[in-house]
Amino acid sequence: MLKTLEKLKRIKELERLIELQELENKKFELQKLEVERKRYLQMFEEKIRNFEGLTTFKEISFLREGLKKLELKREKLKEEVQNRERKIRELNLETKVISTYIDRKRETLQKEEEKREEQKLSNENLLRSSYGKFMTAILFFMILVPAFGGDNNSTLKSLPYEEKLLKPYLEYQSKYFNKLANQLLESFKALEKKEKQLEEKEKFILQKEEELKKLLQEAMNLENQQKKRLNAKVKKLLEVITKADPDSAGEILSKTPPQVAAEILINLPNVRKAGEILSSMEPDSAAKVIDTLLKKKEKLSATPVRKKIEEILKYVEQNNF
């Protein structure tokens, strides 16, 4: 029984560790989201202060939409963090209850063991006392009967002292041990049932861990494949855009995903042409590409790529006003 409870306690502790890890992951995501939200707010306030025309208005609209999405994601993460914290509190309580029960069960088993030892000694004393009385009676009649005469064999046969003295005690012991055997059998059945349930639960947790590892690996593989496809697409489109005039290139990139379009503009050897293409793109598409470039710039330090992004954006800003 104690072994089963200790297994259950370990399972609860394992669940708690998993929940704690998930909680830390969610908190880290929330922290990153707060940084991103702060950056958006700073950009939004800067655009409001330096409002200069249609392009700024489009950028403000795009930033406002981005802030809405960040707020929704922020609320969802907060809710997930609260759920994880509540689950951890529940697991802490369950673990505490199980630990308390284990301690009490150990104390109860110890008392039962002491009681059984006392009962065993009492039974042994009773048996020795009964045996002593029986032998005393036998000796008494062996001495007394011959003294009074008569048929010794007939008298002894008519007084079954051994049977009268031992039969009740043996019957009591038989019933007592049968009762203990039935109780022990029931306990074993209950224990086997609980151990089976625990094994199934432990197997379920291990299975979920394997599934989680598999999903993470698949996600990583998928991300790597997407990066490879993106690089191949960028390389192929870059050859076309390099040869095309700005208007044609802008039309092509307007129909291209913002991430791909941004990579192509960064990889163009001529900054002026990159700015002209970005200026000739459709306004909505251009705004998305500008936002992608700004995000990429924030992630980079003083590198040639960051400098090139700044030059492209500066060219667009100067030539639109």
C-alpha positions, 0 to 999 in steps of 0.5 A: 500500500505504501509503495503504491502511495509513494508511486502516486506521490512521485507521479504528482511531483512529476506532473508538478515539475512539468507544469512548472516548466510550462509556466516558465515557458509561458512567462518567458513568452509573456515577457517577450511579448511585453517587450514587443508591445512596448516597442510598438507603443514607442513607434506608435507614439513617435509616428503620432508626434511626427505625423507627416502625411499619407505614408505616416498614416498608413504606418500608424494604421498598421501599428494600431492593428499590430497592437490589437493583435499583441493585446489579444495574444497578451491576454491569452498568455496571461490566462494560460499563466493563471491556469498553470499557476492554479494547476500547480497549487492543486498539485501542491495540495494533492502532494501534501495530502498524499504525504500526510496520508503516507505518514499516518499510514506508516504510524497506523501500520507500526501500531498494528504491528505492535498490537499483533506482537502483543496478541501473539505473545498473549496467545503463546502465554494462553497456550502455555497456561492451558497446556500446563493446566492440562498436564496438571489435570492428567497427573492429578488423575493418574495419581488419584484414580489408582488410589481409589481403585477401579478401572483406570482405562475406562475412567480416562476414556470417559474424560476427554480432557485434551479435547475439552481444553484444546478444542475451543482454543483451536477453533478460535485460532482457526477462525482468526487466521481465516479472517486474517487470510480473507482480509489479506486477500482483499488487501492484495486485490485492492493493491493490485488494482491501484498499482495497475491504475498507477502503472497505466497513468505513469505509462500515459504520462511517458507516452505524452512526453514522447508525443511532446518530444516528437511534436517539438522535433517535427516543429523544428524540422518544419521550421528548417524546411520553411527556411530552406524553401524561403531561401530558395524562393528569395534566390530565385526571385532575386534574379528576376527582381534584379533584372526588372525595372522598379515598377515591374519589380514593385508589382511582383513584390506586392504579391509576395509575402512580406518576409520574402519581399523584405529579404529580396530588398535587403539582398539587392546590391543597389540601395537606390533601386531597393528604395524605388521598388519599395516606393512603387509597391501597393501601399498595403503591401509596402506597409507590411514590408516596412514593418518587417524591415523595422522588426529585422532592424531592431533585432540587429546591432551595428551590422551592414544589414542594419545599415542597409535597411536604414538606407532603404527606409531613408530613401523611401521617406525622402522620396515620398515627401 
